[in-house]
Amino acid sequence: MKEELLRNYFLKRKFFIMLFVGIFIILISFSVFTYKLLENEYNYQIEAKLRSAALNTSFVLGEKFFDKAVKKDAVSKSEDINNTLKLNKLAKNEGVRYFYSMIEKKGKIYFTSSSALPGESLESYWVYYPEATKNLKNIFKINHPFYEVSTDRWGTFKSILIPMQTKEGVKYIVGADIQIDRIIKAKEDFLKKIILINILFVFMMIYFAYKTRKLLKNEIEVIEHIQNKLEKEIEEKTKELKELNKTLQKRIEEEVAKNREKDKKLIISSRLSQMGEAIYMITHQWQQPLNAITLIVGYIEILKRDNKLTSEDIDYCINEVNQIVKHMYDTMHNFKSFFKKDKQKENIKINDLVKEVMNILEVILKNKNIKLLIDLESKESVNIYKNEVMQVLIDLIKNSVDEIEKKNIKNGFVKIITKDKKIIVEDNAGGIPENIKDKIFDFHFTTKENGTGLGLYMSKIIIQEHHNGKLKVENTENGAKFIIDFTSTQ
């Protein structure tokens, strides 16, 4: 028995290591995807804006301008300045740094028009452009727009160059530039934010790994303690058999009390086993809120970069983050409440009990693509040890989920029904074979590869002995149906 328990311990430890590595890989992948999505959005918006703006240059200057612009002295100084002023106005309206047009003569590139920033010359006709790249020179040989990022004496720009031709056959280029120094800096800052969030999450994972290891180690110590105590009890009971007839009634009472104590220890053992699974549940519960916080940080960064961040935006983001944090706090509260030891029974509505269980398991079922069907008709209350009964419901639902996954059931579902003082857990996992249906509640009976056989055994003890209720199972047309009946519970 001890070897089997140790084997289960190492399997659980291996499972959690793989779980943490998997979650880390998912986080890294999501971060890369988010960054690439933002980068693609930047590029798409910039390129669309550049294309529209550059085409407006040809429209503003007119085709006749380009027919005569091939001659060095064909455009007067006043017309050149007037063209610059037109393009300045267009640049201001479009939010673009520069508009310009170019021609190529004897392998050299000349401006035929250009917008200008304050302090720059308004004359741009037949101005030689020595910084022209090889790509720019080759643009006259192709017939489609070309984007490039380049650095010259005016700064670093993303440009669009569109080759065009007049009806008279004159080839020319219209172009537009957007200075992207700030955009590159914004992307770098966003990348730093993502890296920081990943680092924080890694520290959180290390912390949870440490806690998980500690819980699993405590589980082994508790199980070994229970095993040693049970072995001693067997030895003591062997000696006591000789005196049993003399003090039969007294012995019966003592054995009942000991059995109740043993049941409590088995419940603790089962509860400790579930703590490891609880870390898995919390991870799934927190994954979506953490992703949402990442997106809100990105949203603030974009608004700040574009100087569009307002107090209303800040209030909105603060409110959203507060709501997310509250949801994460409620999740931890639910798990914390579940693992508290029941000291006395309490009156609770059956429907409220089921809803608390759903708060713990709903996300897990959703992530496994298993439908959760709810039909809450009961208006009754029962006097129970709440956490013990919640443990039973969680075990029944998890058994259904395990069977659905094991048999690869398509459109799998778990249905929770309340009626009067009954709680029914039903699934479509194919049901329980008739030859073992009467054994599933036996001590250490299990059909799972790494099962302990404690789940359903403890469930029956909790319902029938601790609450004077009934727990039974029936097969339906598509699966199994477990019925918890508190009708006789006082």
LOVO-629864 format. One line per field, with one value per residue (C-alpha): residue in three letters; x, y, z. Coordinates in Angstrom, 1 decimal, always signed. Layout:
N
rest = (ALA;...)
xx = (X;...)
yy = (Y;...)
zz = (Z;...)
! end
This chain:
490
rest = (MET;LYS;GLU;GLU;LEU;LEU;ARG;ASN;TYR;PHE;LEU;LYS;ARG;LYS;PHE;PHE;ILE;MET;LEU;PHE;VAL;GLY;ILE;PHE;ILE;ILE;LEU;ILE;SER;PHE;SER;VAL;PHE;THR;TYR;LYS;LEU;LEU;GLU;ASN;GLU;TYR;ASN;TYR;GLN;ILE;GLU;ALA;LYS;LEU;ARG;SER;ALA;ALA;LEU;ASN;THR;SER;PHE;VAL;LEU;GLY;GLU;LYS;PHE;PHE;ASP;LYS;ALA;VAL;LYS;LYS;ASP;ALA;VAL;SER;LYS;SER;GLU;ASP;ILE;ASN;ASN;THR;LEU;LYS;LEU;ASN;LYS;LEU;ALA;LYS;ASN;GLU;GLY;VAL;ARG;TYR;PHE;TYR;SER;MET;ILE;GLU;LYS;LYS;GLY;LYS;ILE;TYR;PHE;THR;SER;SER;SER;ALA;LEU;PRO;GLY;GLU;SER;LEU;GLU;SER;TYR;TRP;VAL;TYR;TYR;PRO;GLU;ALA;THR;LYS;ASN;LEU;LYS;ASN;ILE;PHE;LYS;ILE;ASN;HIS;PRO;PHE;TYR;GLU;VAL;SER;THR;ASP;ARG;TRP;GLY;THR;PHE;LYS;SER;ILE;LEU;ILE;PRO;MET;GLN;THR;LYS;GLU;GLY;VAL;LYS;TYR;ILE;VAL;GLY;ALA;ASP;ILE;GLN;ILE;ASP;ARG;ILE;ILE;LYS;ALA;LYS;GLU;ASP;PHE;LEU;LYS;LYS;ILE;ILE;LEU;ILE;ASN;ILE;LEU;PHE;VAL;PHE;MET;MET;ILE;TYR;PHE;ALA;TYR;LYS;THR;ARG;LYS;LEU;LEU;LYS;ASN;GLU;ILE;GLU;VAL;ILE;GLU;HIS;ILE;GLN;ASN;LYS;LEU;GLU;LYS;GLU;ILE;GLU;GLU;LYS;THR;LYS;GLU;LEU;LYS;GLU;LEU;ASN;LYS;THR;LEU;GLN;LYS;ARG;ILE;GLU;GLU;GLU;VAL;ALA;LYS;ASN;ARG;GLU;LYS;ASP;LYS;LYS;LEU;ILE;ILE;SER;SER;ARG;LEU;SER;GLN;MET;GLY;GLU;ALA;ILE;TYR;MET;ILE;THR;HIS;GLN;TRP;GLN;GLN;PRO;LEU;ASN;ALA;ILE;THR;LEU;ILE;VAL;GLY;TYR;ILE;GLU;ILE;LEU;LYS;ARG;ASP;ASN;LYS;LEU;THR;SER;GLU;ASP;ILE;ASP;TYR;CYS;ILE;ASN;GLU;VAL;ASN;GLN;ILE;VAL;LYS;HIS;MET;TYR;ASP;THR;MET;HIS;ASN;PHE;LYS;SER;PHE;PHE;LYS;LYS;ASP;LYS;GLN;LYS;GLU;ASN;ILE;LYS;ILE;ASN;ASP;LEU;VAL;LYS;GLU;VAL;MET;ASN;ILE;LEU;GLU;VAL;ILE;LEU;LYS;ASN;LYS;ASN;ILE;LYS;LEU;LEU;ILE;ASP;LEU;GLU;SER;LYS;GLU;SER;VAL;ASN;ILE;TYR;LYS;ASN;GLU;VAL;MET;GLN;VAL;LEU;ILE;ASP;LEU;ILE;LYS;ASN;SER;VAL;ASP;GLU;ILE;GLU;LYS;LYS;ASN;ILE;LYS;ASN;GLY;PHE;VAL;LYS;ILE;ILE;THR;LYS;ASP;LYS;LYS;ILE;ILE;VAL;GLU;ASP;ASN;ALA;GLY;GLY;ILE;PRO;GLU;ASN;ILE;LYS;ASP;LYS;ILE;PHE;ASP;PHE;HIS;PHE;THR;THR;LYS;GLU;ASN;GLY;THR;GLY;LEU;GLY;LEU;TYR;MET;SER;LYS;ILE;ILE;ILE;GLN;GLU;HIS;HIS;ASN;GLY;LYS;LEU;LYS;VAL;GLU;ASN;THR;GLU;ASN;GLY;ALA;LYS;PHE;ILE;ILE;ASP;PHE;THR;SER;THR;GLN)
xx = (+0.0;+2.8;+4.6;+1.4;+0.8;+4.4;+3.9;+0.8;+2.8;+5.5;+2.8;+1.1;+4.4;+5.2;+1.7;+2.1;+5.6;+4.1;+1.1;+3.3;+5.6;+2.5;+1.0;+4.3;+4.5;+0.9;+1.6;+4.7;+2.8;+0.0;+2.4;+4.1;+0.7;-0.4;+2.8;+2.6;-1.1;-0.3;+2.6;+0.5;-2.2;+0.4;+1.7;-1.7;-2.9;+0.3;+0.4;-3.2;-2.7;+0.4;-1.2;-4.2;-2.0;+0.4;-2.3;-3.7;-0.3;-1.0;-4.6;-3.5;-0.8;-2.6;-1.4;-0.3;+2.2;+4.0;+3.9;+6.1;+8.0;+10.5;+12.1;+14.4;+13.2;+9.5;+8.1;+8.5;+9.7;+6.2;+4.5;+7.0;+6.4;+2.6;+2.9;+4.8;+2.1;-0.6;+1.3;+1.9;-1.8;-2.4;+0.2;-1.4;-4.9;-3.7;-1.3;+1.6;+5.2;+6.1;+4.4;+6.6;+6.9;+10.1;+11.5;+14.6;+17.1;+20.3;+20.2;+19.7;+16.6;+15.2;+12.3;+9.7;+7.6;+7.6;+6.0;+8.2;+8.4;+8.7;+12.2;+12.7;+13.0;+9.7;+11.5;+11.7;+11.5;+14.4;+16.2;+18.7;+18.2;+21.7;+20.4;+18.1;+18.3;+18.8;+15.1;+14.0;+15.9;+14.4;+10.9;+10.7;+11.0;+8.1;+4.4;+3.2;+3.6;+6.7;+7.1;+10.4;+11.9;+14.9;+17.0;+18.3;+19.3;+15.6;+15.1;+13.8;+10.7;+8.3;+7.6;+5.4;+6.5;+3.9;+5.1;+2.7;+2.5;+0.7;-1.3;+1.7;+3.8;+5.8;+6.9;+7.0;+6.8;+4.4;+5.3;+4.5;+6.5;+5.5;+8.3;+8.2;+10.8;+7.9;+6.1;+9.2;+9.7;+6.1;+6.4;+9.6;+7.9;+5.0;+7.4;+9.0;+5.6;+4.9;+8.3;+7.7;+4.3;+5.8;+8.5;+5.9;+3.9;+7.0;+7.5;+3.8;+4.2;+7.4;+5.4;+2.5;+5.0;+6.5;+3.1;+2.0;+5.2;+4.6;+1.0;+1.9;+4.7;+2.1;-0.2;+2.4;+3.1;-0.6;-1.2;+1.8;+0.5;-3.0;-1.4;+0.7;-2.2;-4.5;-1.8;-1.6;-5.4;-5.4;-2.9;-4.9;-8.2;-6.7;-5.8;-9.3;-11.2;-10.7;-12.5;-15.2;-18.0;-17.6;-17.9;-19.8;-22.1;-19.3;-17.0;-19.6;-19.9;-16.2;-15.8;-18.5;-16.6;-13.3;-14.9;-16.2;-12.8;-11.3;-13.9;-12.9;-9.2;-10.2;-12.1;-9.0;-6.9;-9.3;-9.4;-5.6;-5.7;-8.1;-5.8;-3.5;-6.4;-7.5;-4.3;-5.2;-8.7;-7.3;-4.9;-7.8;-10.0;-7.2;-5.9;-8.6;-8.5;-4.7;-5.0;-7.6;-5.2;-2.5;-4.8;-5.9;-2.2;-1.7;-4.8;-3.4;+0.0;-1.5;-3.6;-0.6;+1.5;-1.0;-1.6;-5.3;-5.3;-8.0;-9.1;-12.2;-10.0;-8.0;-11.2;-12.6;-9.4;-9.1;-12.7;-12.1;-9.0;-10.9;-13.6;-11.1;-9.2;-12.5;-13.4;-9.9;-10.4;-13.9;-12.3;-9.7;-12.5;-14.5;-11.6;-10.6;-14.1;-14.3;-11.2;-12.3;-13.1;-16.8;-17.3;-21.0;-24.0;-25.7;-29.0;-28.5;-30.7;-30.0;-29.9;-27.3;-25.1;-25.2;-24.4;-21.3;-20.0;-20.6;-18.5;-15.6;-16.1;-17.8;-14.6;-13.0;-16.0;-16.0;-12.3;-12.9;-15.8;-18.2;-21.7;-23.1;-26.9;-28.7;-32.3;-32.8;-36.4;-35.8;-36.9;-35.9;-33.2;-31.2;-29.1;-25.7;-22.0;-21.7;-18.1;-18.5;-21.5;-19.7;-16.9;-19.3;-20.8;-17.4;-16.3;-19.5;-19.1;-15.4;-16.1;-18.5;-16.0;-13.2;-15.5;-16.5;-12.8;-11.8;-14.4;-13.9;-17.7;-18.6;-21.1;-20.5;-22.6;-23.1;-26.6;-27.3;-31.0;-32.5;-36.0;-37.4;-34.5;-32.8;-29.7;-29.1;-25.9;-26.4;-24.1;-23.9;-20.7;-22.3;-23.2;-21.7;-21.4;-24.0;-21.3;-19.6;-22.5;-23.0;-19.2;-18.5;-19.1;-16.8;-13.7;-10.7;-12.7;-11.7;-11.7;-9.2;-5.6;-4.3;-7.4;-7.5;-11.1;-11.8;-14.0;-17.3;-16.7;-16.2;-19.2;-21.5;-20.2;-20.7;-24.3;-25.6;-23.7;-23.0;-26.3;-28.7;-29.4;-29.2;-26.8;-27.6;-26.8;-28.9;-28.0;-29.9;-30.2;-27.0;-25.1;-25.2;-27.3;-26.3;-29.0;-28.4;-31.5;-31.7;-35.5;-34.9;-32.2;-33.2)
yy = (+0.0;+2.4;+1.8;+2.5;+5.8;+6.8;+6.0;+8.2;+11.0;+11.0;+10.9;+13.9;+15.8;+15.0;+16.2;+19.6;+20.1;+19.5;+21.7;+24.7;+24.3;+24.1;+27.2;+29.1;+28.1;+29.2;+32.6;+33.1;+32.2;+34.5;+37.4;+36.9;+36.7;+39.9;+41.7;+40.5;+41.5;+45.0;+45.3;+44.1;+46.6;+49.4;+48.4;+48.0;+51.4;+53.2;+51.6;+52.3;+56.0;+56.3;+54.9;+57.2;+60.2;+59.6;+59.2;+62.6;+64.2;+63.3;+64.6;+68.0;+68.7;+67.5;+65.4;+68.4;+69.3;+66.0;+66.3;+69.4;+68.6;+66.4;+69.6;+71.4;+74.9;+74.2;+75.2;+78.7;+79.6;+80.9;+77.8;+75.6;+77.5;+77.4;+73.6;+73.3;+75.3;+73.0;+69.9;+71.5;+72.0;+68.4;+67.1;+68.9;+67.6;+64.0;+63.9;+62.9;+64.3;+64.7;+64.6;+64.6;+63.6;+62.6;+61.9;+60.0;+61.5;+59.7;+57.5;+60.4;+61.1;+64.7;+66.1;+67.8;+68.8;+68.4;+69.6;+71.4;+71.7;+75.2;+76.5;+74.4;+75.8;+76.1;+75.4;+71.8;+71.6;+69.7;+69.4;+66.5;+63.7;+62.1;+59.8;+57.9;+54.2;+51.4;+50.4;+54.0;+54.0;+50.6;+51.8;+53.3;+49.7;+48.2;+48.9;+48.5;+50.5;+49.9;+50.4;+50.9;+52.2;+54.5;+57.0;+60.2;+63.7;+64.4;+61.4;+57.8;+57.3;+54.7;+55.6;+54.6;+55.0;+54.7;+54.6;+56.4;+57.5;+60.3;+59.9;+61.4;+58.6;+60.6;+58.3;+59.8;+58.7;+60.1;+59.4;+60.1;+59.7;+59.1;+59.5;+56.3;+57.0;+57.3;+54.3;+52.1;+53.4;+52.6;+49.1;+48.6;+49.9;+47.6;+44.7;+45.6;+45.6;+42.1;+40.8;+42.3;+40.6;+37.3;+37.7;+38.4;+35.4;+33.2;+34.2;+33.4;+30.0;+29.3;+30.3;+28.0;+25.2;+25.6;+25.5;+22.5;+20.6;+21.3;+20.2;+16.9;+16.3;+16.8;+14.4;+11.7;+12.3;+12.3;+9.0;+7.3;+8.5;+7.1;+3.8;+3.4;+4.1;+1.7;-1.1;-0.4;-0.5;-3.9;-5.2;-3.8;-5.2;-8.7;-8.6;-7.2;-10.0;-12.2;-9.8;-8.8;-11.0;-9.6;-6.0;-6.4;-3.3;-1.1;-2.3;-1.7;+1.9;+2.4;+0.9;+3.1;+6.1;+4.9;+4.3;+7.8;+9.1;+6.9;+8.3;+11.8;+11.0;+9.5;+12.6;+14.7;+12.4;+12.8;+16.6;+16.8;+14.9;+17.5;+20.4;+19.6;+19.6;+22.9;+24.6;+23.4;+24.9;+28.2;+28.4;+28.0;+30.5;+33.1;+32.7;+34.8;+37.7;+37.9;+38.0;+40.8;+42.8;+42.4;+43.8;+46.8;+47.7;+47.6;+49.7;+52.4;+52.3;+52.9;+55.8;+57.3;+57.0;+58.8;+61.5;+60.5;+59.2;+61.0;+60.9;+59.0;+56.3;+56.0;+55.7;+53.2;+51.0;+51.3;+50.2;+47.2;+46.1;+46.4;+44.2;+41.6;+41.7;+41.3;+38.3;+36.7;+37.5;+35.8;+32.8;+32.4;+33.0;+30.1;+27.7;+28.9;+28.4;+24.9;+23.7;+24.9;+22.0;+21.8;+22.1;+21.9;+21.5;+24.5;+25.2;+25.9;+26.0;+23.1;+25.5;+27.7;+24.7;+23.7;+27.3;+27.3;+24.1;+25.6;+28.6;+26.2;+23.9;+25.9;+27.2;+23.7;+22.3;+25.1;+24.7;+21.0;+21.8;+19.9;+21.5;+22.2;+21.9;+23.3;+22.6;+24.0;+23.4;+22.8;+25.4;+23.3;+23.8;+21.0;+20.9;+19.5;+19.8;+22.0;+21.4;+17.6;+17.6;+20.0;+17.5;+14.7;+16.8;+17.8;+14.1;+13.0;+15.8;+15.1;+11.4;+12.3;+14.6;+11.9;+9.3;+11.8;+12.5;+8.9;+7.7;+10.8;+11.6;+14.3;+16.9;+15.7;+17.2;+17.1;+17.9;+19.1;+18.7;+19.7;+18.6;+18.8;+17.5;+15.6;+16.5;+14.6;+14.5;+13.0;+12.6;+11.1;+9.1;+5.7;+4.5;+2.0;-1.7;-3.8;-6.2;-3.5;-1.2;-2.7;-2.5;+1.2;+2.3;-0.3;+0.6;+0.9;-0.2;+1.8;+1.5;+4.3;+3.6;+5.8;+5.8;+5.2;+4.0;+6.5;+9.0;+7.1;+5.2;+8.4;+10.0;+7.2;+7.5;+11.2;+11.1;+8.0;+7.9;+11.6;+12.9;+9.9;+10.4;+8.1;+7.9;+5.6;+5.3;+4.4;+4.0;+6.1;+5.8;+7.6;+7.6;+7.4;+9.3;+9.7;+10.7;+12.3;+12.2;+14.2;+13.5;+11.8;+14.3;+16.2)
zz = (+0.0;+0.9;-2.4;-4.3;-2.4;-3.1;-6.8;-6.8;-5.2;-7.8;-10.6;-9.1;-8.8;-12.4;-13.4;-11.7;-13.2;-16.7;-15.8;-14.8;-17.9;-20.1;-18.6;-19.0;-22.7;-23.2;-21.6;-23.8;-26.9;-26.0;-25.3;-28.7;-30.4;-28.7;-29.7;-33.3;-33.5;-32.3;-34.7;-37.6;-36.7;-36.6;-40.0;-41.6;-40.4;-41.4;-44.8;-45.6;-44.5;-46.6;-49.7;-49.5;-48.8;-51.6;-54.2;-53.1;-54.2;-57.8;-57.5;-55.9;-58.4;-61.5;-64.4;-66.6;-64.0;-64.4;-68.2;-68.1;-64.9;-66.9;-68.1;-65.6;-66.3;-67.1;-63.7;-62.3;-58.8;-57.9;-59.1;-57.3;-54.0;-54.6;-55.0;-51.8;-49.9;-51.4;-50.2;-46.7;-46.3;-47.5;-45.1;-42.2;-43.1;-43.5;-40.5;-42.7;-42.3;-46.0;-49.4;-52.6;-56.2;-58.1;-61.5;-62.7;-65.1;-66.2;-63.1;-60.7;-58.6;-58.5;-56.5;-58.6;-55.6;-51.8;-48.7;-46.1;-42.4;-40.7;-41.4;-44.5;-48.0;-50.0;-53.2;-54.2;-58.0;-59.6;-56.2;-56.4;-53.9;-53.2;-50.4;-52.9;-52.1;-54.7;-54.1;-54.9;-58.2;-59.1;-58.4;-61.9;-63.4;-61.5;-61.6;-58.0;-54.8;-52.7;-48.9;-47.2;-44.0;-44.4;-42.5;-44.0;-42.8;-41.9;-39.6;-39.8;-41.9;-43.3;-46.9;-49.7;-53.3;-56.0;-59.7;-62.0;-65.7;-67.4;-70.6;-72.4;-71.1;-68.5;-65.6;-62.1;-58.5;-55.8;-52.2;-48.6;-45.3;-41.8;-39.1;-37.1;-34.3;-31.7;-33.1;-32.8;-29.2;-28.3;-29.6;-27.6;-24.5;-25.0;-25.5;-22.1;-20.4;-21.8;-20.6;-17.1;-16.9;-17.9;-15.2;-12.6;-13.7;-13.5;-9.9;-9.2;-10.7;-8.7;-5.5;-6.4;-7.3;-3.8;-2.1;-4.2;-3.3;+0.4;+0.2;-1.6;+1.0;+3.8;+2.1;+2.2;+5.9;+6.7;+4.8;+6.4;+9.8;+9.1;+7.8;+10.9;+13.1;+11.3;+11.7;+15.4;+15.6;+14.0;+16.5;+19.4;+18.0;+17.8;+21.5;+22.3;+20.6;+23.6;+25.9;+23.3;+24.7;+28.2;+27.2;+23.9;+24.2;+25.4;+22.6;+20.0;+21.1;+21.2;+17.7;+16.3;+17.7;+16.3;+12.9;+12.9;+13.7;+10.9;+8.5;+9.4;+8.7;+5.3;+4.5;+5.4;+3.1;+0.3;+0.9;+0.7;-2.5;-3.9;-2.9;-5.8;-8.2;-6.6;-7.9;-11.4;-11.0;-9.7;-12.6;-15.1;-13.1;-13.2;-16.8;-18.5;-15.9;-16.3;-20.0;-19.6;-17.5;-20.1;-22.8;-20.6;-20.1;-23.8;-24.4;-21.9;-23.6;-27.1;-25.8;-24.0;-27.1;-29.3;-26.6;-26.4;-22.8;-20.8;-17.2;-18.4;-20.0;-16.8;-14.7;-17.1;-16.9;-13.1;-12.8;-15.2;-13.3;-9.9;-11.3;-12.5;-9.2;-7.3;-9.4;-8.6;-4.9;-5.0;-6.6;-3.8;-1.2;-2.7;-2.5;+1.0;+2.3;+0.7;+2.5;+6.0;+8.3;+9.3;+13.0;+13.1;+10.7;+9.2;+7.4;+3.7;+0.7;-1.7;-4.7;-2.9;-2.2;-5.9;-7.0;-4.7;-6.3;-9.8;-8.9;-8.4;-11.3;-14.0;-15.7;-15.6;-17.5;-20.0;-20.7;-21.3;-23.7;-21.5;-21.3;-17.8;-17.7;-14.6;-13.5;-10.0;-8.9;-5.2;-2.6;+0.4;+3.0;+4.7;+7.9;+6.8;+7.1;+4.0;+2.9;+3.3;+0.9;-1.5;-1.6;-2.5;-5.3;-6.7;-6.7;-8.5;-11.2;-11.6;-12.1;-14.9;-16.5;-16.3;-17.9;-20.7;-21.4;-21.1;-23.6;-25.9;-25.8;-28.3;-27.0;-23.5;-20.7;-17.0;-15.7;-12.1;-11.0;-7.7;-6.7;-3.1;-1.0;-3.8;-5.8;-9.0;-11.0;-14.5;-17.5;-21.0;-20.5;-21.3;-17.9;-15.4;-16.4;-14.6;-13.3;-11.2;-10.4;-7.0;-6.2;-7.0;-3.4;-1.9;+0.0;-2.4;-5.5;-8.6;-12.4;-12.8;-13.6;-10.8;-8.6;-4.9;-4.5;-1.8;-3.6;-3.9;-0.7;+1.3;-0.5;+0.6;+4.2;+4.2;+2.9;+4.6;+8.0;+8.6;+7.3;+7.5;+3.8;+0.8;-2.2;-5.1;-8.8;-11.8;-15.5;-18.0;-21.7;-22.3;-19.1;-15.3;-12.7;-9.1;-6.6;-3.3;-1.1;+2.1;+2.7;+6.0;+7.2;+10.3)
! end
